[in-house]
Amino acid sequence: MPSRPSHHFDLGKAQCLELINQQMERQASSGWTDEESLTRLRHQLKQYSGPKGQAFWLTLARLGELALWWTGCLADAGEFQAVGDLLLNPPGKTLYIRNRPTPLRLARHVPISEQVRPLAPAGVNLVQWLKHQTVMVVEAEPLLPALLDDLSRWPHYAPEACRDFQLRLDRVAGVLCQITALNLPQGVSLAEHLARAPQEEAEAIKKHLCRFDLKRFDGLGLALRNLPPTSAPLAAAEQGAPKTSRAPQT
């Protein structure tokens, strides 16, 4: 039996990338995604066993753009916890305690002090006890820093693109600081505050929001569909997928 040409692209692996892109297109077109969905897509890419060619890297870059766009939407809406989970708060942390055989799996949104206080000796300085008697292991990075690290490994991903990604992450953090400085009353959303604020103040606040769009995401999708068929045989259905997207805004 003749051997398969070395340039042949495994259809099953191509379909894997196609399905990932279709999922991203659906999320972008609906204007809604979440950390769980984005993390699952990254996991699917991490499990991808095909050649790490342009089709793979363009798909990964699209995922980064989708995740960054969504984080900007959340920041503009003042969703502090959701943004923190994507940007700063690792999804999994385990605390190993001296002389305790079973490690403590830390809850993500509960202060560590509350979780370990029942395990610490009575009257001990909790900060010092944690420092000297425990070791924390972060099992997974937050999604956005992890995606940036993934993209930095792309041989043809320009350093300027990584810097631009980081600058937009910094903008997200800046928006959260700005909203915090407004000191909104409990239960009042940013949207409600903007609706009540004088026009000049509202415009000044809006000027410094993220207001990210999906132009880069769409542009990467076009580049992906324009690859030679042996590199990325994406389905015709995806080529006709809608490209306009909306998300919950302030």
Contacts in CASP RR format, 6 or more apart in sequence:
PFRMAT RR
TARGET T0000
AUTHOR 0000-0000-0000
METHOD contacts of the structure
MODEL  1
MPSRPSHHFDLGKAQCLELINQQMERQASSGWTDEESLTRLRHQLKQYSG
PKGQAFWLTLARLGELALWWTGCLADAGEFQAVGDLLLNPPGKTLYIRNR
PTPLRLARHVPISEQVRPLAPAGVNLVQWLKHQTVMVVEAEPLLPALLDD
LSRWPHYAPEACRDFQLRLDRVAGVLCQITALNLPQGVSLAEHLARAPQE
EAEAIKKHLCRFDLKRFDGLGLALRNLPPTSAPLAAAEQGAPKTSRAPQT
7 230 0 8 1.000
8 230 0 8 1.000
9 51 0 8 1.000
9 230 0 8 1.000
9 231 0 8 1.000
9 233 0 8 1.000
10 50 0 8 1.000
11 233 0 8 1.000
13 48 0 8 1.000
13 49 0 8 1.000
13 50 0 8 1.000
13 51 0 8 1.000
14 55 0 8 1.000
14 232 0 8 1.000
14 233 0 8 1.000
14 234 0 8 1.000
16 44 0 8 1.000
16 48 0 8 1.000
16 50 0 8 1.000
17 48 0 8 1.000
17 55 0 8 1.000
17 56 0 8 1.000
17 59 0 8 1.000
17 232 0 8 1.000
17 234 0 8 1.000
18 233 0 8 1.000
18 234 0 8 1.000
18 235 0 8 1.000
18 238 0 8 1.000
20 41 0 8 1.000
20 44 0 8 1.000
20 45 0 8 1.000
20 59 0 8 1.000
20 63 0 8 1.000
21 59 0 8 1.000
21 62 0 8 1.000
21 221 0 8 1.000
21 224 0 8 1.000
21 234 0 8 1.000
21 238 0 8 1.000
22 235 0 8 1.000
22 237 0 8 1.000
22 238 0 8 1.000
22 241 0 8 1.000
23 37 0 8 1.000
23 41 0 8 1.000
24 41 0 8 1.000
24 62 0 8 1.000
24 63 0 8 1.000
24 66 0 8 1.000
24 217 0 8 1.000
25 238 0 8 1.000
25 241 0 8 1.000
25 242 0 8 1.000
26 241 0 8 1.000
27 33 0 8 1.000
27 37 0 8 1.000
27 66 0 8 1.000
28 66 0 8 1.000
28 69 0 8 1.000
28 214 0 8 1.000
28 217 0 8 1.000
28 243 0 8 1.000
28 245 0 8 1.000
29 241 0 8 1.000
29 242 0 8 1.000
29 243 0 8 1.000
29 244 0 8 1.000
29 245 0 8 1.000
30 245 0 8 1.000
31 245 0 8 1.000
31 246 0 8 1.000
31 247 0 8 1.000
32 247 0 8 1.000
32 248 0 8 1.000
33 66 0 8 1.000
33 67 0 8 1.000
33 70 0 8 1.000
34 70 0 8 1.000
35 82 0 8 1.000
35 85 0 8 1.000
35 86 0 8 1.000
35 91 0 8 1.000
35 143 0 8 1.000
38 63 0 8 1.000
38 66 0 8 1.000
38 67 0 8 1.000
38 70 0 8 1.000
38 86 0 8 1.000
38 143 0 8 1.000
39 91 0 8 1.000
39 143 0 8 1.000
41 63 0 8 1.000
42 63 0 8 1.000
42 143 0 8 1.000
42 146 0 8 1.000
42 147 0 8 1.000
42 150 0 8 1.000
45 56 0 8 1.000
45 59 0 8 1.000
45 60 0 8 1.000
45 63 0 8 1.000
48 56 0 8 1.000
50 56 0 8 1.000
53 231 0 8 1.000
54 156 0 8 1.000
54 224 0 8 1.000
54 227 0 8 1.000
54 231 0 8 1.000
54 232 0 8 1.000
55 224 0 8 1.000
55 227 0 8 1.000
55 231 0 8 1.000
55 232 0 8 1.000
57 154 0 8 1.000
57 156 0 8 1.000
57 157 0 8 1.000
58 220 0 8 1.000
58 221 0 8 1.000
58 223 0 8 1.000
58 224 0 8 1.000
58 227 0 8 1.000
58 232 0 8 1.000
59 224 0 8 1.000
60 147 0 8 1.000
60 150 0 8 1.000
60 151 0 8 1.000
60 154 0 8 1.000
61 151 0 8 1.000
61 154 0 8 1.000
61 157 0 8 1.000
61 220 0 8 1.000
62 217 0 8 1.000
62 220 0 8 1.000
62 221 0 8 1.000
62 224 0 8 1.000
63 147 0 8 1.000
64 144 0 8 1.000
64 147 0 8 1.000
64 151 0 8 1.000
64 165 0 8 1.000
65 214 0 8 1.000
65 216 0 8 1.000
65 217 0 8 1.000
65 220 0 8 1.000
66 214 0 8 1.000
66 217 0 8 1.000
67 86 0 8 1.000
67 143 0 8 1.000
67 144 0 8 1.000
67 147 0 8 1.000
68 144 0 8 1.000
68 165 0 8 1.000
68 168 0 8 1.000
68 169 0 8 1.000
68 212 0 8 1.000
69 212 0 8 1.000
69 213 0 8 1.000
69 214 0 8 1.000
69 217 0 8 1.000
69 245 0 8 1.000
69 247 0 8 1.000
70 86 0 8 1.000
70 247 0 8 1.000
71 83 0 8 1.000
71 86 0 8 1.000
71 87 0 8 1.000
71 144 0 8 1.000
71 169 0 8 1.000
71 172 0 8 1.000
72 83 0 8 1.000
72 172 0 8 1.000
72 175 0 8 1.000
72 210 0 8 1.000
72 212 0 8 1.000
73 210 0 8 1.000
73 212 0 8 1.000
73 247 0 8 1.000
73 248 0 8 1.000
73 249 0 8 1.000
74 82 0 8 1.000
74 83 0 8 1.000
74 86 0 8 1.000
75 83 0 8 1.000
75 172 0 8 1.000
75 175 0 8 1.000
75 176 0 8 1.000
75 179 0 8 1.000
75 209 0 8 1.000
75 210 0 8 1.000
76 175 0 8 1.000
76 190 0 8 1.000
76 209 0 8 1.000
76 210 0 8 1.000
76 211 0 8 1.000
76 249 0 8 1.000
76 250 0 8 1.000
77 189 0 8 1.000
77 190 0 8 1.000
77 191 0 8 1.000
77 248 0 8 1.000
77 249 0 8 1.000
77 250 0 8 1.000
78 175 0 8 1.000
78 176 0 8 1.000
78 179 0 8 1.000
78 189 0 8 1.000
78 190 0 8 1.000
78 250 0 8 1.000
80 176 0 8 1.000
80 179 0 8 1.000
80 180 0 8 1.000
81 109 0 8 1.000
83 172 0 8 1.000
83 176 0 8 1.000
84 142 0 8 1.000
85 91 0 8 1.000
85 108 0 8 1.000
85 142 0 8 1.000
85 143 0 8 1.000
86 142 0 8 1.000
86 143 0 8 1.000
86 144 0 8 1.000
87 142 0 8 1.000
87 144 0 8 1.000
87 145 0 8 1.000
87 169 0 8 1.000
87 172 0 8 1.000
87 173 0 8 1.000
88 142 0 8 1.000
89 108 0 8 1.000
89 109 0 8 1.000
89 142 0 8 1.000
90 108 0 8 1.000
90 138 0 8 1.000
90 139 0 8 1.000
90 140 0 8 1.000
90 141 0 8 1.000
90 142 0 8 1.000
91 108 0 8 1.000
91 139 0 8 1.000
91 140 0 8 1.000
91 142 0 8 1.000
91 143 0 8 1.000
92 105 0 8 1.000
92 106 0 8 1.000
92 108 0 8 1.000
92 138 0 8 1.000
92 139 0 8 1.000
92 140 0 8 1.000
93 105 0 8 1.000
93 106 0 8 1.000
93 108 0 8 1.000
93 136 0 8 1.000
93 137 0 8 1.000
93 138 0 8 1.000
93 139 0 8 1.000
94 103 0 8 1.000
94 104 0 8 1.000
94 105 0 8 1.000
94 106 0 8 1.000
94 136 0 8 1.000
94 137 0 8 1.000
94 139 0 8 1.000
95 103 0 8 1.000
95 104 0 8 1.000
95 106 0 8 1.000
95 112 0 8 1.000
95 115 0 8 1.000
95 116 0 8 1.000
95 134 0 8 1.000
95 135 0 8 1.000
95 136 0 8 1.000
95 137 0 8 1.000
96 103 0 8 1.000
96 104 0 8 1.000
96 134 0 8 1.000
96 135 0 8 1.000
96 136 0 8 1.000
96 137 0 8 1.000
97 103 0 8 1.000
97 104 0 8 1.000
97 116 0 8 1.000
97 119 0 8 1.000
97 133 0 8 1.000
97 134 0 8 1.000
98 133 0 8 1.000
98 134 0 8 1.000
100 119 0 8 1.000
104 115 0 8 1.000
104 116 0 8 1.000
104 119 0 8 1.000
106 112 0 8 1.000
106 115 0 8 1.000
106 136 0 8 1.000
107 115 0 8 1.000
112 130 0 8 1.000
113 126 0 8 1.000
116 126 0 8 1.000
116 130 0 8 1.000
116 134 0 8 1.000
117 126 0 8 1.000
120 126 0 8 1.000
120 129 0 8 1.000
120 133 0 8 1.000
121 129 0 8 1.000
140 146 0 8 1.000
141 149 0 8 1.000
144 169 0 8 1.000
148 162 0 8 1.000
148 165 0 8 1.000
148 166 0 8 1.000
148 169 0 8 1.000
151 157 0 8 1.000
151 161 0 8 1.000
151 162 0 8 1.000
151 165 0 8 1.000
152 162 0 8 1.000
168 210 0 8 1.000
168 212 0 8 1.000
171 210 0 8 1.000
172 210 0 8 1.000
174 208 0 8 1.000
175 208 0 8 1.000
175 209 0 8 1.000
175 210 0 8 1.000
178 205 0 8 1.000
178 208 0 8 1.000
179 190 0 8 1.000
182 190 0 8 1.000
182 193 0 8 1.000
182 205 0 8 1.000
184 190 0 8 1.000
184 193 0 8 1.000
189 250 0 8 1.000
190 205 0 8 1.000
190 250 0 8 1.000
191 249 0 8 1.000
191 250 0 8 1.000
194 202 0 8 1.000
194 205 0 8 1.000
194 206 0 8 1.000
194 250 0 8 1.000
195 202 0 8 1.000
197 205 0 8 1.000
206 250 0 8 1.000
209 250 0 8 1.000
214 243 0 8 1.000
214 245 0 8 1.000
218 243 0 8 1.000
224 232 0 8 1.000
224 234 0 8 1.000
225 232 0 8 1.000
225 234 0 8 1.000
225 238 0 8 1.000
225 239 0 8 1.000
END
